[in-house]
């Protein structure tokens, strides 16, 4: 088995990386940073997001495994003291492949169209503070937004920024995207629904800002500043991310552990 490994870079994560490499070598596994079968992240959900963006062009060939060094994550589900157990299972059994939907973003500017994939969410804000943009659903005008920003999340990303905005938590088996408002302003000119909107796979939404407006655009943990944006189209991506699961850990158990605790 070929694998690639990314860690958060702190002392603990680096020590765990060295331990993982040592145990993996004893099992006959090989490091391959170019074309791995398995991508292992050590750190937390943020580290796995970085791993996803590094290997997003190889999603049909690779599976991901997350090892967390702190609190239990939604993507990182192995503990720091379970490396030996994980590697024993990797060497002796076939994993269950679990796939999660992704978000496809297409941004149009005078220079052309640029495409992105997000595992968690897409975030749009104005550099000047107040974002004004028209929102269309399936090419039909839906609402005129004015406020702090807009977040469009995947089902697995629905537990993050989206949840803090009052959005619903969606199971990753559902191929959907969710649109949530950040502090919308409603008056006689600007009217929004005021609640999150969930779109199925075959739907898409278009955000049409003022092309003169300077924008902050977030793709998961990546943030960029852009101007001249004439439209942003979001839909459920055709590609998906695959996780290699060597033991069961249902999504709702993750939700309960993260937000509620033991019952």
C-alpha positions as CSV (number, residue, x, y, z in Angstrom):
1,X,0.0,0.0,0.0
2,X,1.3,3.5,-0.9
3,X,0.4,6.4,1.4
4,X,1.0,10.1,1.8
5,X,1.1,11.8,5.2
6,X,0.4,15.4,6.2
7,X,0.7,16.7,9.7
8,X,-0.3,20.0,11.4
9,X,3.4,20.9,12.0
10,X,3.3,21.1,15.8
11,X,5.6,19.0,18.0
12,X,3.0,16.4,18.8
13,X,1.9,15.9,15.3
14,X,5.4,15.6,14.0
15,X,6.2,13.0,16.7
16,X,3.1,11.0,15.6
17,X,4.1,11.3,12.0
18,X,7.5,9.7,12.8
19,X,5.8,7.0,14.8
20,X,3.3,6.3,11.9
21,X,6.2,6.1,9.3
22,X,8.1,3.7,11.6
23,X,5.0,1.4,12.1
24,X,4.0,1.6,8.4
25,X,7.5,0.7,7.3
26,X,7.4,-2.4,9.5
27,X,4.1,-3.4,7.8
28,X,5.6,-3.0,4.3
29,X,3.8,0.2,3.4
30,X,5.5,2.7,1.1
31,X,5.5,6.5,1.2
32,X,4.3,8.0,-2.1
33,X,3.7,11.7,-2.0
34,X,2.8,11.8,-5.7
35,X,0.2,9.0,-6.3
36,X,-0.8,7.5,-3.0
37,X,-3.6,5.0,-2.3
38,X,-4.3,6.5,1.1
39,X,-3.8,10.0,2.4
40,X,-3.3,10.2,6.1
41,X,-3.7,13.5,8.0
42,X,-2.5,14.1,11.6
43,X,-3.7,17.1,13.5
44,X,-7.4,17.8,13.1
45,X,-10.1,18.6,10.6
46,X,-8.1,21.6,9.4
47,X,-5.2,19.4,8.5
48,X,-7.5,17.1,6.6
49,X,-8.9,20.1,4.7
50,X,-5.3,20.9,3.6
51,X,-4.8,17.3,2.6
52,X,-8.0,17.4,0.5
53,X,-6.9,20.5,-1.4
54,X,-3.5,19.0,-2.0
55,X,-5.0,15.9,-3.6
56,X,-8.2,17.2,-4.9
57,X,-7.2,16.3,-8.5
58,X,-6.8,12.6,-7.5
59,X,-10.1,12.0,-5.7
60,X,-11.0,9.0,-7.8
61,X,-7.7,7.3,-6.8
62,X,-7.2,8.2,-3.1
63,X,-9.0,7.6,0.2
64,X,-8.5,9.8,3.3
65,X,-7.9,8.9,7.0
66,X,-7.8,11.5,9.7
67,X,-5.9,11.2,13.1
68,X,-6.7,13.9,15.6
69,X,-4.3,15.2,18.2
70,X,-6.9,17.2,20.1
71,X,-10.7,17.1,20.2
72,X,-12.6,14.6,18.1
73,X,-13.2,15.8,14.6
74,X,-15.8,15.3,11.9
75,X,-13.1,14.1,9.5
76,X,-10.3,13.0,11.9
77,X,-11.7,10.0,13.8
78,X,-8.6,8.2,15.1
79,X,-7.0,9.2,18.4
80,X,-3.3,9.8,18.8
81,X,-2.8,6.6,20.9
82,X,-4.4,4.4,18.3
83,X,-1.8,4.4,15.6
84,X,-0.8,0.8,16.1
85,X,-4.5,-0.4,16.0
86,X,-5.1,1.6,12.8
87,X,-2.0,0.3,11.0
88,X,-2.8,-3.3,12.1
89,X,-6.3,-2.9,10.5
90,X,-4.8,-1.2,7.4
91,X,-2.5,-4.2,7.0
92,X,-5.1,-7.0,7.6
93,X,-8.5,-5.8,6.3
94,X,-10.2,-3.9,3.6
95,X,-11.8,-0.6,4.7
96,X,-15.3,0.4,4.1
97,X,-15.3,3.3,1.6
98,X,-17.5,6.2,2.7
99,X,-18.1,9.0,0.2
100,X,-19.1,12.6,1.0
101,X,-20.4,15.2,-1.5
102,X,-18.4,18.3,-2.4
103,X,-19.3,21.8,-3.5
104,X,-18.4,23.0,-6.9
105,X,-17.8,26.8,-7.3
106,X,-17.4,28.6,-10.6
107,X,-16.4,32.3,-10.4
108,X,-16.7,34.5,-13.5
109,X,-14.5,37.6,-14.0
110,X,-13.6,39.6,-17.1
111,X,-10.6,37.2,-17.5
112,X,-12.7,34.1,-17.6
113,X,-14.1,31.4,-15.3
114,X,-12.3,29.8,-12.4
115,X,-13.5,26.6,-10.8
116,X,-13.0,25.4,-7.2
117,X,-13.9,22.5,-5.0
118,X,-14.8,22.8,-1.3
119,X,-15.1,20.1,1.3
120,X,-16.7,22.3,3.9
121,X,-18.0,25.6,2.6
122,X,-17.8,28.6,0.3
123,X,-17.9,32.0,2.0
124,X,-18.6,35.4,0.4
125,X,-18.1,38.8,2.1
126,X,-17.4,42.3,1.0
127,X,-14.1,44.0,1.8
128,X,-16.0,47.2,2.7
129,X,-18.2,45.4,5.2
130,X,-21.7,45.2,3.6
131,X,-22.3,42.8,0.8
132,X,-25.0,43.5,-1.8
133,X,-25.8,40.7,-4.2
134,X,-28.7,39.2,-6.1
135,X,-29.3,35.5,-5.5
136,X,-30.8,33.4,-8.3
137,X,-31.8,29.7,-8.0
138,X,-31.9,27.6,-11.2
139,X,-31.5,30.8,-13.2
140,X,-34.6,32.4,-11.7
141,X,-34.3,35.6,-9.4
142,X,-34.8,34.5,-5.8
143,X,-33.8,37.4,-3.5
144,X,-31.7,40.6,-3.2
145,X,-29.3,40.2,-0.4
146,X,-27.7,42.9,1.7
147,X,-25.7,42.0,4.8
148,X,-22.4,40.7,6.1
149,X,-22.1,37.7,3.8
150,X,-23.3,34.4,2.4
151,X,-22.1,30.9,3.3
152,X,-22.8,27.9,1.1
153,X,-21.9,24.6,2.7
154,X,-21.7,20.9,2.0
155,X,-23.6,18.4,4.2
156,X,-20.3,17.6,6.1
157,X,-19.6,21.3,6.3
158,X,-23.1,22.0,7.7
159,X,-21.7,21.4,11.2
160,X,-19.3,24.3,10.9
161,X,-19.9,28.0,10.0
162,X,-23.4,27.1,8.7
163,X,-24.5,25.7,12.1
164,X,-23.3,28.8,13.9
165,X,-25.6,30.8,11.6
166,X,-28.6,28.7,12.5
167,X,-28.5,26.4,9.5
168,X,-29.5,22.8,9.6
169,X,-27.1,19.9,10.1
170,X,-27.4,17.6,7.1
171,X,-26.3,14.0,6.8
172,X,-23.5,13.5,4.2
173,X,-25.4,10.8,2.5
174,X,-27.7,13.5,1.1
175,X,-26.2,15.2,-2.0
176,X,-27.2,18.8,-1.3
177,X,-25.9,22.3,-0.6
178,X,-27.1,24.8,2.0
179,X,-27.2,28.5,1.7
180,X,-27.0,30.5,4.9
181,X,-27.1,34.3,5.5
182,X,-24.7,36.2,7.6
183,X,-26.6,39.1,9.3
184,X,-28.9,40.0,6.5
185,X,-30.6,43.4,6.5
186,X,-34.2,43.4,5.5
187,X,-36.2,46.5,4.4
188,X,-38.4,47.6,1.5
189,X,-35.5,47.4,-1.0
190,X,-33.6,44.3,0.2
191,X,-35.7,41.3,1.1
192,X,-34.3,37.8,2.0
193,X,-36.0,34.6,3.1
194,X,-34.3,34.9,6.5
195,X,-33.6,31.2,6.8
196,X,-31.2,28.7,5.3
197,X,-32.1,27.2,2.0
198,X,-31.2,23.6,1.0
199,X,-30.8,22.7,-2.7
200,X,-30.6,19.2,-4.1
201,X,-27.9,17.9,-6.4
202,X,-29.7,18.9,-9.7
203,X,-30.2,22.5,-8.6
204,X,-27.7,25.4,-8.6
205,X,-27.5,28.9,-7.3
206,X,-26.0,32.0,-8.8
207,X,-24.7,34.9,-6.7
208,X,-24.4,38.2,-8.7
209,X,-22.5,40.9,-6.8
210,X,-21.7,44.4,-8.0
211,X,-18.6,43.9,-10.3
212,X,-17.1,47.0,-8.8
213,X,-17.1,45.5,-5.3
214,X,-14.0,44.1,-3.7
215,X,-14.8,40.7,-2.3
216,X,-13.4,38.3,0.3
217,X,-13.9,34.7,-1.0
218,X,-13.3,31.7,1.2
219,X,-12.9,28.2,-0.1
220,X,-12.7,26.1,3.1
221,X,-9.6,27.4,4.9
222,X,-8.3,29.3,1.9
223,X,-9.2,33.0,1.6
224,X,-8.6,35.3,-1.4
225,X,-9.5,38.8,-2.4
226,X,-11.1,39.3,-5.8
227,X,-12.6,42.2,-7.8
228,X,-14.5,42.3,-11.1
229,X,-16.6,39.2,-10.1
230,X,-19.7,39.2,-12.3
231,X,-21.2,35.9,-11.0
232,X,-20.6,32.9,-8.7
233,X,-22.3,29.6,-9.5
234,X,-22.5,26.9,-6.8
235,X,-23.8,23.4,-7.2
236,X,-23.1,19.9,-5.8
237,X,-19.9,18.7,-7.4
238,X,-19.8,15.6,-9.6
239,X,-16.7,14.3,-7.8
240,X,-16.8,13.2,-4.1
241,X,-14.2,12.6,-1.4
242,X,-13.7,9.0,-0.1
243,X,-12.8,8.1,3.4
244,X,-11.3,4.8,4.4
245,X,-13.2,3.5,7.5
246,X,-11.7,0.6,9.3
247,X,-14.3,0.7,12.1
248,X,-17.8,2.2,12.3
249,X,-18.3,5.7,13.5
250,X,-21.7,7.0,12.4
251,X,-22.1,10.6,11.5
252,X,-24.8,11.3,14.2
253,X,-22.4,9.9,16.8
254,X,-19.9,12.5,15.7
255,X,-22.5,15.2,15.9
256,X,-23.5,14.1,19.4
257,X,-19.9,13.9,20.6
258,X,-19.0,17.3,19.2
259,X,-22.0,19.3,20.4
260,X,-23.9,17.4,23.1
261,X,-21.6,15.0,24.8
262,X,-22.4,11.8,26.6
263,X,-26.1,11.1,27.3
